[in-house]
Amino acid sequence: MSAETYAGLNALSEPGEFTELDRFMFESWGYLVIPNVLTAEEAQECLEAATRLHEKEGTTGWAQVGRGFETEPVLDRLIDHPAVLPKVRALYGDRFILQSAWCTKQPAFGGFGGWHQDGSGAYDFKQLGYPIPLLQLRASFLLTDQSLPRMGNMEMIPGSHRAQVPLPQDIRREKADLPIGQVICAPAGSVLLFHNAVWHRTYVHDGDYDRYTMHYIYSPPWVRFSDRFENDKDYLARTTPVRRYLAGEYERPDAPFGAGYPAAAFDDKKDN
Ligand SMILES: O=C(O)CCC(=O)C(=O)O
């Protein structure tokens, strides 16, 4: 897909390396759109896996199912996808974990979601200081076509991760539009990579089919998992060293002296 396919301003990136321009766009807007991460066939396989996950759980309406990577190999493969992982590493360094993986369904003819920033209901990230730090970096793999608005897209407010004032209550209450909302338009197989503090919502979906998106959330290693209480032991035994590392099952080398984390498992091992 070429940049011309997208109308208007877009924080368009490319698979792989996190370029200086990527960094500037990410700092400025809080997100990047990466087309052509999955082929049409790969996106279709993942869509089938996502559908199975929700069928197994018997979900209805807007719903999210966690830890699907444990049972669906095609979703496991996305955890360290080479189109995305270099960007995550460029933002975090080599010590981070997969905090959660949520498969979300926006049902056929689903309405608008509520505006929100990502974080923890138990402890508002705003309490940590300004600007809100990067603690949940989300890579959202679009598994259905979202090339046009009203296809269950994500809508983002560019730069809002740096806003020092909250989104007005009436806009949140009424799930209202605002002039600076950007509906992310991209085909299946694209990835939206975004900062937890960017205000966003699920856009309306006019289609007669369910929309699925696979979200992978990366965090510093001391953040607690949110889609699982603990890792499945069988999964850990059969997955790859890199994914096992990202599962965050370290012994507690930080206790009591804060040293001795295991070496990162990435192929091009950097200094650890
Ligand atoms: O998949 C979606 O529609 C949006 C998910 C979302 O905004 C969230 O989980 O924070």
The ligand as a MOL file (V3000), in Angstrom:
LIG
                    3D

  0  0  0     0  0            999 V3000
M  V30 BEGIN CTAB
M  V30 COUNTS 10 9 0 0 0
M  V30 BEGIN ATOM
M  V30 1 O -10.4870 -2.6800 19.5660 0
M  V30 2 C -11.0690 -1.6540 19.8180 0
M  V30 3 O -12.1000 -1.3520 19.2550 0
M  V30 4 C -10.5680 -0.6560 20.8270 0
M  V30 5 C -9.9320 -1.2080 22.0180 0
M  V30 6 C -9.5430 -0.1430 22.9870 0
M  V30 7 O -9.6410 1.0320 22.7580 0
M  V30 8 C -9.0020 -0.5470 24.2600 0
M  V30 9 O -9.0330 -1.7490 24.5610 0
M  V30 10 O -8.4970 0.3220 24.9980 0
M  V30 END ATOM
M  V30 BEGIN BOND
M  V30 1 2 1 2
M  V30 2 1 2 3
M  V30 3 1 2 4
M  V30 4 1 4 5
M  V30 5 1 5 6
M  V30 6 2 6 7
M  V30 7 1 6 8
M  V30 8 2 8 9
M  V30 9 1 8 10
M  V30 END BOND
M  V30 END CTAB
M  END
